[in-house]
Amino acid sequence: MPQPLIRRAGSADADVLTAVGAETFVETFGHLYPETDLRRYLAEAYALDRTRADLADPAKASWIVEADGEVIGYALAGPCALPHPEVTPDCGELKRIYLRRAWQGGGLGARLFGETMAWLQARGPRTVWLGVWSENHGAQRFYARHGFEKAGEYDFHVGDTVDREYILTRPPVSFSTVTTKTALDEHNLA
């Protein structure tokens, strides 16, 4: 079986990014929310116009993960928009990173994470932020292994449902450190 391909998404990928974004969110978190809250959230967070705007924004980047012609995951990164007093315009944010459940746990997430981190650091080291659900302990452990620490909390709204979200941050790291560490982590996860 060929290794899944990770590539930068372009404007022609808007439809597929919108679809895989909504599908992976539902697969991961859909069971937590009333149907009306989930539908309302998906209609806003994964609207095609929003995806097109993200793809057209030069300050943001998206990636697609493909295996045998099927899109199995994606990531989105850009300027940090998290509600924390230490966030500056120079800060970056890993906004979304998802893989279909069947593809999790084999090191592919570390590869996708490495791509996004390299892009976030490409113009020089900068602080990176991300938000993670307070009950997603596996993701929290993954981010901790990559140097992220909890810096705060905020309310994350899915319709009328409010989740506790942790704000994690990592100080500036050079590109070579990111790629070397990611390569070592991939080796250890394989």
N, C-alpha and C positions, 0 to 999 in steps of 0.2 A: 504494500500500500504506500503510495507516495506521501511525503511529508506535507501537511497543510501549508498553504501559501498565505502569508500575511502581506498585504499591499495597502498603500495609501488609497483612500477612496476619493473619487472625483465626482463632479456634478452628475454624471450619468448613473451614479450609484444611489441617488436619493431614494428611489422607490424601495430598493432592496435593504438599505440601511434603516429606513422607517419600519419596514416589516420585521427585520431581525431584531431591531430594538424592542419593539412591542412584544414579539414572541418570547424573547429571552427574559424580559421583565416579568411577563405572566408566568413563564416556566419557573422562575426563581422565587417570585414574591406573590403571585396572583392569589394563592390560597389564603393570604393574610387579610384580604380586603373584601368588603361587600361589593357585589357586582357593579352597582351604580358608582361607587367611589373609584373602582378600578377603571371602568369605562371612561369616566370623566378625566382621570389622570392621563390615561393613554392618549385620549383625543388631544390633550394639550402638549404633553411631553414628547410624544412621538408623531406629531402632526407633520405631514409632508412639507409644508411651507417652512416649518422650523428646521427640519433636516436640510432643506435646500439653503436656508440662510446660514446654517453652520458650515456647510460645504463651501459656500461663497465667501466666507469670512477668512481673510488671510491670517488672522490671529489665532485661528483654530485649525485643528487637523483631525481627520477621522481615518481609521484603518478598518479593513475588512479581512476576515479570516475565511479562507475557502478550502474545502476538501472535496475532491472529485466533482468540482463544479457547483457544489452547494455552499452557501454562506452559512457558517457555523458560529460566527462570533464577530465582535467589532469592539472598537474603542473610540473615545472622543476626548480630546485634550484642548486646552486653551487658557486664556487668562482666568485667574481665580475670581469667582463670584460668591464664595462662601462668606457667611456673616461672621467675620472674626476681626477684631480691631487691629491685628497685626498684618492683615492682608494689604499689600500695596499693589499698584499697577504693574510692577515688575514680576509679581508672583505668578506661577503657573498652577494649573489644576488638572488632575486626572478626573475628568467629569463622569465618564462611564467606561466600564470594561466588562464585557459579558461574553461567555461561551455557552453554547448549548450544553446541557447537563452531560450528555454522552461523551463530550470531549474534554471534560474537566478532569484534573488530577494527573495528567500525563506530561506536564511541563509546557504545554502550549500557552497557558495563561502567563507563565513567566516570560515566554518569548514575546507575547503581545505587550505585556507590561514593559519589557525592555525597549521595544520600539517606541512606545509613547514617552518613556522617560528620556530616551536619547533625543527625541524631537524637542521635548520641553527644555533640555539643556543645550541644544544645538547652538544657540547664540551666546552661550556662556552660562556658567553656573547660576542658578536661581532657586529660591525656595519654592517647593512644590507642596500643594495642599490637595486633600481629597475628603469626601464625605463617605461614611460607611455606616450602615444600619447598626445600631447598638447591639443587636442580637446576632449579627453575622460574625461569629467568633472565628470561623475559618479565614475569612477575608482579613480580619484584624490581625491574626497571626502572620498571614502572608505579608501584609504591609509592615508589620513590626520587623520581620526578617530583612526587609528592604530599607530599614532606617527611619520609618515613620513613627511618630509619637502622638499621643492624644493631646490636643491643644484646646479643645472645647466641645460644646454640644449645641445642637439647634433642633427645632421642630421641622420635620419633613412631612409635607402634606400630600396625601393621596386621597383626593376628594375631601370628604369630611374627616377622614381618619388621619390622626397625627402620630407619627413615629418619632422616636428619639434617634437622632443621627449623631454620630461622633465626627468631629472635625479632627483630621490627622494632618500632620505637617512633617516635612523633612527639610533640613537646611540644604543650602546649595551643595551639589555634588558635581564633580567634573564628568564630562561625557565618558572618558576612558574608565573612570571608576564604576560608572553605571554599567557599561558594557562588560567589564571584567566580572563584576559581581553577578550580573544576570547570567553570564555564561557559566559561572561556577554554580549558581543556583539551579540552572537547567540541568547541569550534569548530576547534581545531587537529587533532583526530582525525577530524573529519567529512570 
